[in-house]
Amino acid sequence: FIQMLRGAKKRDVLQLLRRAPEETRPFLVEAAVATQSVASLAALSDFLDFSKEPKSLLEKFLFAATFSPRPSGELLHLVLDKLDGKQLAPEIWETGIVAVGSLVGKLCQQKLCGLQVVERGVETILRGLRGAEEEAEVVIYLLALGNAMLPETIPTLLEHAEDGPTAVTAAATSALQRFPAPHISSKVKRAMRRIFHQKRKSYDKTCRLAAAEILLDNHPLPMDVINILLATSEMETEMATFLLLKVQNSL
């Protein structure tokens, strides 16, 4: 079906989407995203009205975009255009922002970070994060940054990891866990030590575990291993056991 859509004109794809029974539209939307031809994406742009379509259909489109293995710049452009300046249902907005992060990350993996639309996607996330007032909003933008995995956003993630409330710290440390070892610098490790050993304030155990994992998974220093082992004597059994197994596996 995707092969057939690749050869179709915009007019034909749009007609197919509009005339299809309601129960088959999610399948057609997913197939059109997978096709990623100029014609199919243009048809989706005309067909999808984010202010009117059922939430389920819009979520299907955004999920398909998020999990697209090799997305195009045109697909990111389409997602950004559909999110831009519109009053959206909260769940659609959340899924859309996370999708932008995922698309940015995959395009950069394809060495397409220099595309103007990728820069627009990054700026959309960072601008939204700077302006976010609600904790839940901040978390969504941090999830998007985790999906994007851009080294230049690590300082922003560190700031939120150390200074944010519990949910924000958890999202930021989780995002940092996704970065490969070359990006886990001494600065990142110092911040993770402060979180794990609670130097500045008290942190939730999930955040402390994430910080410990970052230290143990990225060329750990002997002193970090020793200090984490010493700290387990003052922890709950479950948390201590997890860290002891982690150290044992590392060894």
C-alpha positions as MATLAB code, in Angstrom:
seq = 'FIQMLRGAKKRDVLQLLRRAPEETRPFLVEAAVATQSVASLAALSDFLDFSKEPKSLLEKFLFAATFSPRPSGELLHLVLDKLDGKQLAPEIWETGIVAVGSLVGKLCQQKLCGLQVVERGVETILRGLRGAEEEAEVVIYLLALGNAMLPETIPTLLEHAEDGPTAVTAAATSALQRFPAPHISSKVKRAMRRIFHQKRKSYDKTCRLAAAEILLDNHPLPMDVINILLATSEMETEMATFLLLKVQNSL';
ca = [
       0.000    0.000    0.000;
       2.881    2.346    0.866;
       4.508    1.528   -2.477;
       1.250    2.467   -4.204;
       1.033    5.756   -2.282;
       4.598    6.655   -3.273;
       3.496    6.877   -6.873;
       0.247    8.739   -6.165;
      -0.409   12.441   -6.724;
      -1.460   14.772   -3.930;
      -4.989   15.007   -5.349;
      -5.400   11.224   -5.265;
      -4.044   10.809   -1.721;
      -6.259   13.631   -0.463;
      -9.311   12.127   -2.137;
      -8.500    8.762   -0.581;
      -8.241   10.291    2.898;
     -11.458   12.272    2.564;
     -13.566    9.449    1.130;
     -12.310    6.682    3.422;
     -14.624    5.329    6.127;
     -13.834    6.777    9.541;
     -12.497    3.480   10.919;
      -9.854    3.163    8.165;
      -8.581    6.747    8.308;
      -5.992    6.096   11.068;
      -4.445    3.367    8.890;
      -4.351    5.684    5.872;
      -2.805    8.527    7.876;
      -0.124    6.186    9.223;
       0.594    4.880    5.715;
       0.829    8.417    4.311;
       3.352    9.357    7.008;
       5.368    6.208    6.278;
       5.362    7.058    2.562;
       6.890   10.499    3.212;
       6.527   11.533   -0.413;
       6.027   15.225   -1.125;
       2.531   14.445   -2.440;
       1.418   12.404    0.596;
       2.721   14.965    3.099;
       1.054   17.803    1.171;
      -2.199   15.812    1.211;
      -1.892   15.259    4.972;
      -1.287   18.977    5.443;
      -4.554   19.789    3.667;
      -6.493   16.951    5.279;
      -5.511   17.300    8.953;
      -7.233   20.153   10.720;
      -5.890   20.224   14.280;
      -8.837   22.304   15.461;
     -11.499   19.907   14.146;
     -10.216   16.355   13.637;
     -10.870   13.710   16.321;
      -8.058   13.533   18.874;
      -7.478    9.858   18.086;
      -6.682   10.619   14.434;
      -4.344   13.498   15.315;
      -2.569   11.338   17.889;
      -2.197    8.586   15.280;
      -0.509   11.098   12.948;
       1.816   12.388   15.683;
       2.728    8.896   16.917;
       3.495    7.823   13.345;
       5.746   10.877   12.959;
       7.454   10.255   16.326;
       8.329    6.646   15.517;
       9.247    7.203   11.877;
      12.685    5.523   11.537;
      14.168    7.901    8.934;
      12.027   11.033    8.868;
      12.404   13.796    6.327;
      12.721   17.518    6.933;
       9.329   17.896    5.247;
       7.694   15.723    7.910;
       9.130   17.882   10.699;
       7.987   20.974    8.795;
       4.456   19.556    8.639;
       4.356   18.793   12.382;
       5.679   22.248   13.295;
       3.172   23.976   11.022;
       0.299   22.062   12.582;
       1.408   23.002   16.118;
       2.279   26.623   15.398;
       0.082   29.266   17.015;
      -2.976   27.065   17.490;
      -5.162   26.375   20.509;
      -4.755   22.618   20.889;
      -6.058   20.002   23.293;
      -3.386   19.476   25.994;
      -2.701   15.850   25.030;
      -2.273   16.775   21.349;
       0.119   19.595   22.233;
       2.141   17.289   24.523;
       2.396   14.532   21.912;
       3.290   17.116   19.265;
       6.166   18.656   21.248;
       7.587   15.213   22.059;
       7.275   14.343   18.342;
       9.256   17.457   17.394;
      12.072   16.372   19.718;
      12.101   12.868   18.256;
      12.164   14.152   14.663;
      14.958   16.628   15.428;
      17.032   13.849   17.027;
      16.587   11.453   14.100;
      17.318   14.111   11.482;
      20.528   15.017   13.330;
      21.484   11.328   13.377;
      21.149   11.476    9.579;
      23.633   14.407    9.573;
      20.816   16.853    8.750;
      21.194   19.077   11.831;
      21.967   22.048    9.603;
      18.510   22.094    7.996;
      16.593   25.293    8.678;
      13.544   23.300    9.785;
      15.668   21.428   12.370;
      16.891   24.746   13.787;
      13.276   25.878   13.917;
      12.331   22.700   15.777;
      15.096   23.181   18.356;
      14.149   26.829   18.851;
      10.473   25.849   19.268;
      11.401   23.506   22.141;
      13.875   25.878   23.828;
      11.587   28.904   23.497;
       8.716   26.883   24.946;
      10.902   25.689   27.821;
      11.999   29.241   28.652;
       8.395   30.438   28.689;
       6.866   27.447   30.500;
       5.309   28.304   33.851;
       3.560   25.064   34.752;
       5.685   22.163   36.004;
       3.911   19.747   33.645;
       4.801   21.959   30.671;
       8.480   22.049   31.650;
       8.503   18.239   31.884;
       7.118   17.880   28.341;
       9.779   20.189   26.896;
      12.491   18.269   28.773;
      11.157   15.004   27.347;
      11.411   16.562   23.889;
      15.027   17.590   24.583;
      15.743   14.022   25.704;
      14.406   12.765   22.380;
      16.473   15.317   20.454;
      19.734   14.412   22.268;
      21.537   17.588   21.201;
      24.865   18.111   23.050;
      24.341   21.882   23.116;
      21.247   21.418   25.314;
      23.156   19.579   28.088;
      23.739   22.773   30.152;
      19.983   23.451   30.071;
      19.249   19.888   31.184;
      21.804   20.144   34.006;
      20.245   23.353   35.281;
      16.800   21.743   35.479;
      18.220   18.512   36.913;
      19.796   20.268   39.895;
      17.388   23.077   40.602;
      13.949   21.865   39.510;
      11.146   20.266   41.512;
      10.987   16.464   41.631;
       9.161   15.832   38.336;
      11.430   18.294   36.489;
      14.605   16.799   37.995;
      13.427   13.303   37.059;
      12.715   14.343   33.448;
      16.053   16.153   33.097;
      18.173   13.322   34.559;
      16.273   10.820   32.408;
      17.079   12.938   29.339;
      20.773   13.051   30.301;
      20.830    9.246   30.596;
      20.152    9.001   26.865;
      23.383   10.723   25.849;
      26.342    8.548   24.804;
      29.485    8.483   26.955;
      31.486   11.082   24.951;
      28.938   13.738   26.001;
      28.982   12.865   29.714;
      31.677   15.367   30.643;
      33.324   16.036   34.007;
      30.832   18.908   34.467;
      27.903   16.501   34.013;
      29.485   14.041   36.441;
      30.026   16.733   39.075;
      26.343   17.655   38.862;
      25.319   13.982   39.132;
      27.485   13.589   42.239;
      25.784   16.594   43.849;
      22.361   15.099   43.067;
      23.224   11.577   44.246;
      24.909   12.728   47.469;
      22.270   15.472   47.954;
      24.829   18.245   48.378;
      22.473   21.141   47.620;
      19.078   19.774   48.608;
      17.104   16.580   49.109;
      16.274   14.655   45.916;
      13.736   11.944   45.148;
      15.204    8.426   45.060;
      14.355    8.049   41.341;
      16.497   11.108   40.553;
      19.329    9.867   42.768;
      19.268    6.466   41.081;
      19.367    8.085   37.632;
      22.341   10.214   38.725;
      24.142    7.125   40.069;
      23.478    5.245   36.830;
      24.961    8.090   34.774;
      28.105    7.943   36.951;
      28.367    4.150   36.759;
      27.563    3.777   33.052;
      30.079    6.305   31.711;
      33.670    5.328   32.548;
      33.204    5.553   36.339;
      36.031    6.771   38.543;
      37.030    4.362   41.353;
      36.132    7.048   43.919;
      32.599    7.333   42.474;
      32.118    3.568   42.817;
      33.422    3.629   46.396;
      31.261    6.588   47.409;
      28.126    5.055   45.857;
      28.808    1.776   47.707;
      29.327    3.629   50.985;
      26.061    5.539   50.458;
      24.053    2.305   50.080;
      24.395    1.638   53.827;
      22.010    4.528   54.495;
      19.436    3.669   51.799;
      16.255    1.653   51.612;
      16.900   -2.023   50.892;
      15.400   -1.913   47.402;
      17.464    1.107   46.289;
      20.657   -0.248   47.857;
      20.186   -3.658   46.218;
      19.660   -2.069   42.814;
      22.892   -0.057   43.105;
      24.905   -3.031   44.421;
      23.764   -5.100   41.413;
      24.607   -2.184   39.119;
      28.140   -1.980   40.510;
      28.515   -5.770   40.324;
      27.477   -5.725   36.643;
      29.882   -2.872   35.925;
      32.746   -4.819   37.490;
];
